[in-house]
Amino acid sequence: MHTFDIADLDATEAFGRRLGALLFPGAVVALVGQLGAGKTHLTRAIAEGLGVTNPAAVNSPTFVLIQEYPARLPIYHFDAYRLSGAREFAELGADEYFRGDGVCLVEWADKVAPTLPAEHLRIEIEIVDANRRRFHVTATGTRYEALIEALSTR
């Protein structure tokens, strides 16, 4: 696990854009953190790094459960907050998205952890104070480990 100390919203955006630029077809990013931790803000920044044309359109899909955005790679943004668990998430066809050529960003991923692919990137967002966050990033799989190394050296 790698830990990144994030000073403020600008630093969150910079981190997310760097991450988005490094993501590859079929990437799955699991986002975990309490309400207000910044999962959606980080998702928007990742989408910017992937070249989404309208970053302002990237918002929490809590009520529709999934949003799709065109970018360098298609972005599939899931929000598992309102789901009863992994089974309901699987019934949405998440596995098909995971096996596709887009990038899957899963908010509240801890609620659906059993359905995530064996190899993925997990970002746990810890609130330090009103502005600062600490990202605990865990890579499962060699492609994700290389991605963290690239993020750490930029």
C-alpha positions, 0 to 999 in steps of 0.5 A, spaced: 500 500 500 502 507 498 499 513 502 499 519 498 498 526 503 493 530 499 493 538 502 487 540 499 482 540 493 487 542 488 491 537 490 486 532 489 484 534 482 492 534 480 492 527 483 486 524 479 488 527 473 495 524 473 491 517 475 486 518 469 492 519 464 495 513 466 489 508 466 488 503 461 483 499 457 479 495 462 482 498 469 477 498 475 478 503 480 475 502 487 473 508 491 472 507 499 471 513 504 465 516 508 460 521 506 463 527 504 470 524 503 471 526 496 470 520 492 466 524 487 470 529 486 476 524 485 472 521 480 471 527 476 478 529 476 480 522 474 475 523 468 479 529 466 485 525 466 482 521 461 480 527 457 472 527 458 469 533 454 465 536 460 468 534 467 462 538 470 457 533 468 461 528 472 457 527 478 455 522 483 450 517 480 447 515 486 440 515 484 441 512 477 447 507 479 451 508 473 453 513 469 457 513 462 462 518 459 465 518 453 473 520 453 480 517 451 477 510 454 469 510 455 468 511 463 463 507 467 462 510 473 458 506 479 455 508 485 454 502 490 451 507 496 444 505 495 445 498 493 443 492 498 450 488 497 454 485 492 449 481 489 445 487 487 451 490 484 452 483 480 445 483 477 446 490 474 451 487 469 458 490 472 462 484 470 460 485 463 463 492 464 469 490 468 471 485 462 470 491 457 475 496 454 473 502 458 475 504 465 470 503 471 470 507 477 466 504 483 464 509 489 462 505 495 466 499 493 467 496 499 459 494 499 460 490 493 468 488 494 466 480 492 464 482 485 470 486 483 475 483 479 481 480 482 486 485 479 484 492 481 486 499 484 483 500 491 483 508 493 481 509 501 480 516 502 481 518 509 479 525 512 484 528 515 481 535 516 476 540 512 481 540 507 486 535 507 485 527 505 490 521 505 489 516 500 491 509 501 492 506 495 492 498 494 494 495 487 492 488 486 496 486 480 502 487 476 499 493 471 496 496 477 503 496 481 506 499 475 501 504 475 502 506 483 509 506 481 508 511 476 504 515 480 509 516 486 514 518 481 510 524 478 
